[in-house]
Amino acid sequence: MSGRTYGGESATARLARRRRQLLDAGLELFGTAGYRVTTVRQLCREARVSDRYFYEQFDSTEDLLLAVYEESTARLEQAALAAIGDRGDPVLALAHRGLDAFLGALESDPRLARLVWFEVLGISPRVEATYLSRMQAFGHLMVGVLAEQEGADDVPDVARELMASTAVGAVSHTVMTWVSADFSPAREIVADTLARFLAGASAALLESPPGT
């Protein structure tokens, strides 16, 4: 690719802009029409770039899907972390703040929910592995407040892993049914219910860690 500057835009800036346009197009089309029916040509039309620029950035639509998925999950994670704030508060308050922000991000952009929980299923082993890894990371985020609580050091690693899987399983299934019901019941109710579940599970784990 030419390294020349055109219209005041460097080659590096052009690459970054086209990638951004393709990522935005991927979120739009995968999160509305769906991954399986979306073609490279449609993505390029949405992104306003030619096909050759697509293949400068990605080898396939699956590669773009993974890139958009990683960006979307990071966006949700950042929303939750920013809302949690002071880790010194009670677990229930921390869980409620994080979950409310997490659910709020989904409610404000339904494309995220479709992409993160529906469109990545059944695509390929590579996509499946990415999905499972990111979901487990979400689980660890949700139970991370344990690290700030008295007695958390006594919880075995295997119990933490299982707790992360349990937490993300509960939240994921709830998100999927909530989205499928057109975001009903109200977000506040969903966030409060999930927060109580997670806080109760965390308290039980701290009271009597498995194997003790």
Summary of the structure (lengths in Angstrom):
residues: 212
radius of gyration: 20.1
end to end distance: 62.2
largest distance: 67.9
contacts: 636
relative contact order: 0.11
helix: 75%
strand: 1%
